[in-house]
Amino acid sequence: MAGVRLRGVHKLYGKVHAVRGVDIEIPDRAFTVLVGPSGCGKSTLLRMIAGLEVVTEGTVEIDGAVVNDVRPKDRDVAMVFQNYALYPHMSVFENVAFGLRMRNAPNSEIRPRVERAATMLGIADLLERQPRQLSGGQRQRVAMGRALVRDAKLYLFDEPLSNLDAQLRDEMRTEIKRLHQDMQRTMIYVTHDQVEAMTLADRIVLLRDGQIEQEGPPLELYERPATRFVAGFIGSPAMNFATARIEAADGAAAVRAGDHAFALPPERAARYAGDGGRDVLLGIRPEHMYRAEGETPRPDCARLATTVEIVEPMGANTLVNFHLGETSMLVRLDGSAAEQPGDSLALDVDMNRAVLVDPESERVI
């Protein structure tokens, strides 16, 4: 078993500062996801933990020991790569067994360990095939089997599902989560897909430009984002943002965006009572607006009357596009939505779950 700690970690490629003073502590047996847009440094961090990249500054600890100068093969780390990295001339069995043979494991141990990993991953009937005879999902399972057969302290996944189609990604995501629950090992997973991050992680580390933007349990980042970047990155569809201004008087407060004033619930109104006249960005998630029912808004909601512009049926849900002032907005309604372009639409906007962002610092206020 192994916890991981990064202290003041930097990585420079010439003049390019890819990772900037990252501090992370990953508990033993946790499933931690490093997520962020392309070029944010997440794969570089993973490779430094594996020993495949040299740390420019700072320390990497595994199981309490600094491993900066420890060779990759001596870190007891297993890694699954994005491109599978299978040997085309070897059978599935030999691909899975390769790491064991390189560590001089006795033949009496290799077959049962390979067969056990293959059974866990549902590829026991593929052991005699060649990689060219496998589908993308099967190849990824073989790549995972090669890592799992190691029985390592720490498992690293570098965007392992990015080459798969949507259905296979869903299946493999479920498989990886089940494996973590069964194996109870420390796993660190890199992805640019926030849906993968939300569904897999015990803890998310969201990176931006080589630094940590926010870290915590998935629902914490979703419900209490620290910055506009976090609020916009976590959640699908993405959060809507509109230019707005706080209006406050006589203990009440509202947020005006375009021609609409959204009254804040009493507790939030008291919080922003001294911010009257302040410019903000109003963030509203598509799922935090509801089709209005009755003459009065739901509790803690503000009523918004608008016009439907675009309708995108998605089965269980329907995405409806409309404008708030000059800003295009998206609301997610149930799949039975019958709205058509040009129809009037009344929505209740949950102002307890709305986000107010300072436009200069881009921090949630």
C-alpha positions in Angstrom: 0.0 0.0 0.0 1.2 3.5 -0.7 0.3 7.1 -0.2 1.9 9.7 -2.5 3.1 13.2 -1.6 4.4 15.9 -4.0 6.1 18.9 -2.3 6.9 22.0 -4.3 7.3 20.1 -7.5 8.4 22.0 -10.6 9.2 20.8 -14.1 10.9 22.9 -16.8 11.5 22.0 -20.4 14.1 24.6 -21.3 12.2 27.9 -20.8 8.8 26.2 -20.6 7.6 26.0 -17.0 5.2 23.0 -17.4 4.6 22.4 -13.6 4.7 25.2 -11.1 5.2 24.4 -7.4 2.6 21.6 -7.0 1.8 20.3 -3.6 -0.4 17.2 -3.4 -1.0 14.6 -0.7 -2.8 11.5 -2.0 -3.9 9.1 0.8 -3.3 5.4 0.7 -5.9 3.4 -1.3 -7.5 6.6 -2.6 -8.6 7.0 -6.2 -7.3 10.5 -7.2 -8.0 12.0 -10.6 -5.7 14.7 -12.1 -7.9 16.6 -14.5 -7.6 19.7 -16.7 -7.3 20.9 -20.2 -4.5 19.9 -22.6 -1.2 21.3 -21.6 -2.0 21.9 -17.9 0.7 19.6 -16.7 -1.3 16.6 -15.5 0.5 13.9 -17.6 3.9 15.4 -16.7 3.0 15.1 -13.0 2.0 11.5 -13.5 5.2 10.7 -15.3 7.3 12.3 -12.6 5.5 10.1 -10.0 6.4 7.1 -12.2 10.0 8.2 -12.6 9.7 8.7 -16.4 10.4 12.4 -16.1 13.0 14.0 -13.9 11.8 16.5 -11.2 13.4 19.9 -11.8 12.7 21.0 -8.2 10.8 19.6 -5.2 10.3 16.1 -4.0 8.1 13.1 -4.8 7.4 10.7 -2.0 5.8 7.2 -2.3 4.9 5.4 0.9 6.8 8.0 2.9 10.1 7.7 1.0 11.5 10.3 -1.3 11.9 8.6 -4.8 13.4 11.4 -6.9 16.5 9.4 -7.5 14.9 5.9 -7.6 14.7 4.2 -11.0 11.1 3.6 -12.4 11.4 -0.1 -12.1 12.3 0.1 -8.4 9.3 2.3 -7.4 6.8 -0.6 -7.4 4.5 1.4 -9.7 2.4 0.0 -12.5 1.3 2.3 -15.4 -1.4 2.1 -18.0 -0.7 4.2 -21.1 -3.1 6.0 -23.5 -1.8 4.1 -26.6 -1.9 0.6 -25.0 1.8 0.0 -25.6 1.2 -3.7 -26.5 3.9 -5.8 -28.2 2.3 -6.8 -31.6 4.3 -10.0 -32.0 3.3 -11.4 -28.5 0.1 -13.1 -27.5 -2.2 -11.6 -25.0 -0.8 -14.0 -22.4 2.8 -12.9 -23.1 1.8 -9.2 -23.1 0.2 -9.5 -19.7 3.1 -11.7 -18.4 5.8 -9.4 -19.8 6.4 -7.4 -16.7 6.6 -10.5 -14.5 9.2 -12.1 -16.8 11.3 -8.9 -16.7 11.3 -9.2 -12.9 12.3 -12.9 -13.1 9.1 -14.2 -11.5 9.1 -18.0 -11.5 7.0 -19.7 -14.1 5.0 -21.4 -11.4 3.7 -17.9 -10.4 3.3 -16.3 -13.8 0.4 -18.4 -15.2 -1.9 -18.2 -12.2 -1.3 -14.4 -11.8 -2.0 -13.8 -15.5 -5.1 -15.9 -15.4 -6.4 -14.2 -12.3 -5.9 -10.7 -13.8 -7.5 -11.9 -17.1 -10.5 -13.2 -15.2 -10.9 -9.9 -13.4 -10.9 -8.1 -16.7 -13.0 -10.5 -18.7 -10.3 -11.4 -21.2 -9.6 -15.0 -20.0 -10.8 -16.3 -23.4 -8.4 -14.0 -25.3 -5.1 -15.1 -23.9 -3.9 -16.9 -27.1 -4.9 -14.1 -29.5 -2.6 -11.5 -31.0 -3.2 -7.7 -30.3 -4.2 -7.2 -34.0 -7.1 -9.6 -33.4 -8.6 -7.5 -30.6 -11.0 -4.5 -30.5 -9.9 -1.2 -28.9 -11.7 -2.1 -25.7 -10.1 -5.5 -25.5 -6.6 -4.0 -26.1 -7.2 -1.6 -23.3 -8.2 -4.4 -21.0 -4.9 -6.2 -21.9 -2.9 -3.1 -21.2 -4.7 -2.9 -17.8 -4.0 -6.6 -17.2 -0.3 -6.1 -17.7 -0.4 -3.5 -14.9 -2.7 -5.3 -12.6 -0.7 -8.6 -12.7 2.1 -6.7 -11.0 0.2 -6.4 -7.7 2.0 -3.0 -7.3 1.7 -0.5 -4.5 0.6 2.2 -6.9 -1.3 2.2 -10.2 -1.1 5.1 -12.6 -3.4 5.7 -15.6 -2.6 8.2 -18.3 -5.8 9.0 -20.2 -6.4 5.2 -20.8 -9.9 5.7 -22.4 -9.3 8.6 -24.7 -9.0 6.3 -27.8 -12.2 4.5 -27.2 -15.7 5.3 -28.5 -18.3 6.7 -26.1 -20.0 3.3 -25.2 -16.6 1.6 -24.6 -15.5 4.5 -22.4 -18.6 4.1 -20.2 -18.0 0.4 -19.9 -14.3 0.7 -19.1 -14.9 3.5 -16.6 -17.2 1.2 -14.7 -14.6 -1.6 -14.9 -11.8 0.6 -13.5 -14.0 1.8 -10.6 -14.9 -1.8 -9.8 -11.3 -2.8 -9.9 -10.4 -0.1 -7.4 -13.1 -1.2 -5.1 -12.0 -4.8 -5.3 -8.2 -4.2 -5.2 -8.1 -1.4 -2.6 -4.9 0.0 -4.1 -3.8 3.6 -4.5 -4.7 4.8 -8.0 -3.9 8.1 -9.8 -5.8 8.7 -13.0 -5.1 11.4 -15.6 -7.9 12.7 -17.9 -9.1 15.8 -19.7 -12.7 14.6 -19.4 -14.4 16.0 -16.4 -17.2 13.4 -16.6 -14.5 10.7 -16.0 -13.1 12.7 -13.2 -16.5 13.2 -11.5 -17.6 9.5 -11.8 -14.3 7.9 -10.9 -12.6 10.0 -8.3 -12.6 10.0 -4.5 -10.7 13.2 -4.9 -10.2 15.5 -7.9 -7.1 17.7 -8.5 -8.0 20.3 -11.1 -4.9 21.7 -12.8 -4.5 24.9 -14.9 -1.3 26.1 -16.4 0.9 23.8 -14.3 -0.8 24.8 -11.0 -3.6 23.4 -8.8 -6.7 25.5 -9.3 -8.7 23.5 -6.7 -8.7 20.0 -5.2 -11.3 18.1 -3.2 -14.1 15.6 -3.4 -16.0 15.8 -6.7 -19.2 17.2 -5.3 -17.2 19.9 -3.5 -15.8 21.2 -6.7 -19.2 21.0 -8.3 -21.2 22.6 -5.5 -18.5 25.1 -4.2 -16.1 26.0 -7.0 -13.4 28.5 -6.0 -13.0 30.2 -9.3 -14.7 30.8 -12.6 -12.4 28.2 -14.3 -13.5 25.5 -11.8 -17.1 26.4 -12.1 -16.9 26.3 -15.9 -14.8 23.2 -16.2 -16.7 20.9 -13.8 -20.2 20.0 -14.9 -21.8 18.9 -18.1 -23.2 20.8 -19.9 -20.9 23.7 -18.7 -22.1 26.4 -16.4 -23.7 29.5 -18.0 -22.1 32.9 -17.3 -23.7 36.3 -17.8 -22.4 39.8 -17.1 -24.4 41.2 -14.1 -24.5 43.7 -11.3 -25.5 43.3 -7.6 -28.4 45.5 -6.5 -28.9 45.9 -2.8 -31.3 48.0 -0.7 -33.1 47.8 2.6 -31.6 44.4 3.4 -32.7 42.8 0.1 -30.3 42.0 -2.8 -30.7 40.9 -6.4 -28.5 40.3 -9.3 -29.4 42.1 -12.5 -28.4 40.5 -15.8 -29.7 42.1 -19.0 -33.3 43.2 -18.3 -33.8 40.7 -15.5 -33.3 41.1 -11.8 -32.8 37.8 -9.9 -33.8 38.2 -6.3 -31.4 36.5 -3.9 -32.8 34.3 -1.0 -32.6 36.1 2.4 -29.4 34.4 3.6 -27.5 35.2 0.4 -29.1 38.7 0.3 -27.6 39.4 3.7 -24.2 38.2 2.6 -24.1 40.6 -0.4 -26.0 43.5 1.2 -22.8 45.6 1.2 -22.0 44.9 -2.5 -24.6 47.0 -4.1 -23.4 48.3 -7.5 -20.6 45.7 -7.8 -20.1 44.2 -11.2 -20.1 40.4 -11.2 -20.4 37.3 -13.4 -23.6 35.4 -12.7 -23.0 31.6 -13.1 -26.0 29.3 -13.4 -25.8 25.6 -14.2 -28.2 24.3 -16.9 -29.6 21.8 -14.4 -30.4 24.5 -11.8 -33.1 26.0 -13.8 -36.6 24.4 -13.9 -39.7 24.8 -16.0 -41.9 27.2 -14.0 -45.1 25.9 -12.5 -47.8 28.1 -11.0 -47.9 31.8 -10.5 -45.0 32.1 -7.9 -41.5 30.8 -8.2 -40.2 27.8 -6.2 -38.6 28.5 -2.8 -35.2 30.3 -3.3 -35.8 30.7 -7.0 -36.3 33.7 -9.2 -38.7 33.6 -12.2 -37.3 34.2 -15.7 -39.4 34.7 -18.8 -37.6 34.1 -22.0 -37.9 32.8 -25.6 -36.7 29.4 -26.9 -34.1 29.6 -29.6 -32.7 26.1 -30.2 -33.9 22.8 -28.9 -31.6 19.7 -28.7 -33.4 16.5 -27.7 -31.1 14.0 -26.0 -33.4 11.3 -24.9 -33.7 11.5 -21.1 -33.0 15.2 -21.3 -33.6 18.1 -23.7 -31.2 21.1 -23.9 -32.9 24.4 -24.7 -31.0 27.5 -25.8 -32.2 31.0 -25.0 -30.7 34.5 -24.5 -30.3 36.5 -21.3 -29.5 39.9 -22.5 -26.6 39.5 -24.9 -25.6 36.1 -23.5 -26.5 32.7 -24.9 -27.7 30.4 -22.1 -28.6 26.7 -21.9 -31.1 25.0 -19.7 -31.5 21.2 -19.3 -35.1 20.1 -19.1 -36.6 16.6 -18.9 -36.8 14.5 -22.1 -40.5 15.1 -22.5 -40.0 18.8 -23.2 -42.2 19.9 -26.1 -40.8 23.4 -26.5 -40.1 24.6 -30.1 -38.0 27.6 -31.3 -40.0 30.8 -30.8 -42.0 29.5 -27.9 -42.2 31.4 -24.6 -40.5 29.7 -21.7 -40.8 30.5 -18.0 -38.0 29.2 -15.8 -37.4 29.2 -12.1 -33.7 29.9 -11.5 -32.2 28.4 -8.2 -30.4 31.4 -6.8 -29.1 29.5 -3.8 -27.0 27.4 -6.2 -26.0 30.3 -8.5 -22.4 31.4 -8.5 -21.2 35.1 -8.3 -17.7 35.7 -9.7 -15.5 38.8 -9.4 -14.7 39.5 -13.1 -11.2 40.8 -12.4 -9.8 38.1 -10.0 -12.2 35.4 -11.5 -12.7 34.1 -7.9 -16.1 33.2 -6.6 -17.3 35.8 -4.0 
